[in-house]
Amino acid sequence: MHQRAMATANCWRVRLAGEERRRQIIEAKSHVDRLSDMIFRSQVQQPNGFLRNYIFRRVAAGAFCQIDPLQAARSFVGMVWPTIPGRQIS
């Protein structure tokens, strides 16, 4: 009977350790998500916003054909990005 009680106690310790590890993983994921959002806003949204506004103004002026400015900005960046010198491919 003593061994069964020890096995049960060990089982609970493992469960508690597993729950603690899950909590740590969830907490780490939230930190990564916040960092990812910060990088996205500073490296993607701002440049795309600049291009989107420029394309919007040029479409309004009649210099460009009617196109969704955000889609055009994303397409342009996707075309040009691979050709930037010094950019590391991950």
Rosetta silent file (secondary structure, phi, psi, omega in degrees, C-alpha in Angstrom):
SEQUENCE: MHQRAMATANCWRVRLAGEERRRQIIEAKSHVDRLSDMIFRSQVQQPNGFLRNYIFRRVAAGAFCQIDPLQAARSFVGMVWPTIPGRQIS
SCORE:     score description
SCORE:     0.000 S_00000001
   1 L     0.000  -35.513  179.836    0.000    0.000    0.000 S_00000001
   2 H   -62.461  -39.449 -179.894    2.869    2.347    0.744 S_00000001
   3 H   -66.034  -37.319  179.287    4.221    1.961   -2.826 S_00000001
   4 H   -64.841  -41.307  178.094    0.830    2.774   -4.282 S_00000001
   5 H   -63.778  -40.276  178.065    0.674    6.002   -2.223 S_00000001
   6 H   -64.873  -41.842  179.546    4.180    6.934   -3.399 S_00000001
   7 H   -63.871  -40.309  178.409    3.237    6.251   -7.023 S_00000001
   8 H   -64.758  -43.477  178.336    0.128    8.422   -6.663 S_00000001
   9 H   -62.665  -43.015  177.876    2.150   11.249   -5.108 S_00000001
  10 H   -63.426  -38.444  177.864    4.719   11.037   -7.898 S_00000001
  11 H   -60.181  -44.058  178.850    1.916   11.085  -10.466 S_00000001
  12 H   -65.428  -38.281  177.416    0.578   14.317   -8.951 S_00000001
  13 H   -61.945  -42.810  179.121    4.061   15.868   -8.952 S_00000001
  14 H   -64.044  -42.570  178.249    4.436   15.040  -12.634 S_00000001
  15 H   -61.648  -45.523  179.427    1.014   16.516  -13.385 S_00000001
  16 H   -63.763  -39.794  178.016    1.824   19.704  -11.485 S_00000001
  17 H   -64.884  -39.211  178.065    5.191   19.978  -13.239 S_00000001
  18 H   -64.621  -41.591  178.448    3.448   19.464  -16.591 S_00000001
  19 H   -65.211  -40.568  177.831    0.898   22.165  -15.800 S_00000001
  20 H   -62.859  -42.301  179.761    3.669   24.546  -14.729 S_00000001
  21 H   -64.773  -41.316  177.667    5.562   23.843  -17.970 S_00000001
  22 H   -61.486  -42.003  178.436    2.415   24.482  -20.032 S_00000001
  23 H   -61.433  -42.559  178.830    1.929   27.778  -18.210 S_00000001
  24 H   -63.978  -40.200  179.436    5.538   28.753  -18.947 S_00000001
  25 H   -64.981  -43.601  179.210    5.137   27.841  -22.623 S_00000001
  26 H   -63.032  -41.910  178.778    1.941   29.895  -22.912 S_00000001
  27 H   -63.906  -43.155  178.605    3.637   32.836  -21.187 S_00000001
  28 H   -63.999  -39.202  179.150    6.665   32.598  -23.495 S_00000001
  29 H   -63.026  -38.471  179.228    4.377   32.440  -26.524 S_00000001
  30 H   -65.790  -35.520  176.286    2.649   35.651  -25.445 S_00000001
  31 H   -66.124  -42.432  179.214    6.051   37.377  -25.224 S_00000001
  32 H   -64.324  -40.590  178.917    6.961   36.112  -28.702 S_00000001
  33 H   -62.025  -42.356  178.970    3.602   37.286  -30.047 S_00000001
  34 H   -64.942  -42.059  178.254    4.151   40.787  -28.640 S_00000001
  35 H   -63.908  -42.762  178.553    7.671   40.913  -30.101 S_00000001
  36 H   -60.485  -43.758  177.654    6.375   39.660  -33.437 S_00000001
  37 H   -61.964  -42.264  179.996    3.678   42.361  -33.476 S_00000001
  38 H   -62.319  -45.025  179.614    6.248   45.056  -32.661 S_00000001
  39 H   -65.814  -42.389  179.523    8.552   43.919  -35.479 S_00000001
  40 H   -60.123  -45.731 -179.381    5.638   43.621  -37.918 S_00000001
  41 H   -63.517  -41.623 -175.098    4.448   47.149  -37.151 S_00000001
  42 H   -80.808  -32.260 -173.592    7.903   48.705  -37.461 S_00000001
  43 H  -102.207  -20.846 -175.667    9.266   46.703  -40.398 S_00000001
  44 H  -117.062  -53.443 -175.167    6.192   45.875  -42.487 S_00000001
  45 H   -64.106  -45.039 -177.850    3.220   48.105  -41.718 S_00000001
  46 H   -64.035  -51.257  177.044    5.051   51.429  -41.785 S_00000001
  47 H   -61.617  -41.009  177.701    6.856   50.882  -45.117 S_00000001
  48 H   -65.082  -34.918  177.029    3.725   49.364  -46.650 S_00000001
  49 H   -63.781  -41.880  177.790    1.721   52.305  -45.302 S_00000001
  50 H   -62.179  -49.028  179.666    4.096   54.744  -46.989 S_00000001
  51 H   -64.319  -41.434  179.636    3.887   52.884  -50.299 S_00000001
  52 H   -59.514  -45.247  179.161    0.126   52.432  -49.978 S_00000001
  53 H   -64.588  -40.631  178.524   -0.385   56.169  -49.470 S_00000001
  54 H   -62.495  -46.833 -179.592    1.915   56.985  -52.393 S_00000001
  55 H   -64.881  -39.910  177.531    0.107   54.545  -54.685 S_00000001
  56 H   -58.801  -45.344  179.389   -3.272   55.848  -53.496 S_00000001
  57 H   -64.256  -39.854 -179.545   -2.261   59.422  -54.374 S_00000001
  58 H   -69.718  -35.037  175.529   -0.931   58.352  -57.801 S_00000001
  59 H   -66.085  -43.852  179.397   -4.140   56.411  -58.557 S_00000001
  60 H   -63.196  -33.190  179.555   -6.194   59.459  -57.539 S_00000001
  61 H   -79.275  -11.862  179.628   -4.031   61.646  -59.800 S_00000001
  62 L    90.779    3.862 -179.347   -4.591   59.256  -62.711 S_00000001
  63 L   -77.457  -29.005  177.649   -0.935   58.256  -63.051 S_00000001
  64 L  -114.048  154.628  175.260   -1.652   54.629  -62.067 S_00000001
  65 L   -71.031  165.408  179.732   -4.536   52.420  -63.116 S_00000001
  66 L   -65.451  118.615 -179.365   -7.293   51.610  -60.601 S_00000001
  67 L  -152.864  154.410  175.733   -5.812   49.103  -58.160 S_00000001
  68 L   -69.212  116.961 -175.528   -6.025   48.327  -54.470 S_00000001
  69 H   -60.109  -38.634 -179.562   -3.150   50.408  -53.010 S_00000001
  70 H   -67.820  -42.702  178.778   -2.368   47.983  -50.172 S_00000001
  71 H   -64.509  -39.296  178.226   -2.244   44.978  -52.495 S_00000001
  72 H   -65.449  -40.003  178.860   -0.014   46.894  -54.913 S_00000001
  73 H   -64.750  -44.075  178.862    2.341   47.901  -52.073 S_00000001
  74 H   -63.445  -41.619  179.403    2.583   44.310  -50.829 S_00000001
  75 H   -63.708  -42.212 -179.961    3.217   43.038  -54.343 S_00000001
  76 H   -62.838  -47.218  179.458    5.930   45.619  -54.928 S_00000001
  77 H   -62.433  -40.802  178.632    7.713   44.785  -51.673 S_00000001
  78 H   -63.976  -30.453  177.924    7.430   41.068  -52.447 S_00000001
  79 H   -76.435  -41.085 -172.253    9.021   41.668  -55.843 S_00000001
  80 H   -85.498  -34.104 -173.073   11.846   43.901  -54.633 S_00000001
  81 H   -51.993  -45.625 -178.118   12.676   42.307  -51.261 S_00000001
  82 H   -65.075  -17.265 -176.530   14.612   39.278  -52.613 S_00000001
  83 H   -94.196   -0.652 -177.792   16.930   41.540  -54.627 S_00000001
  84 L   -71.316  123.365  179.325   18.125   43.687  -51.682 S_00000001
  85 L   -65.807  143.774  177.260   21.901   43.197  -51.258 S_00000001
  86 L    83.419   -3.862  179.390   23.064   41.948  -47.884 S_00000001
  87 L   -77.311  128.072 -179.487   19.715   40.475  -46.969 S_00000001
  88 L   -84.734  137.979  176.309   20.175   37.100  -45.340 S_00000001
  89 L   -93.054  122.162 -177.902   17.986   34.254  -46.466 S_00000001
  90 L   -97.255    0.000    0.000   16.740   32.306  -43.460 S_00000001
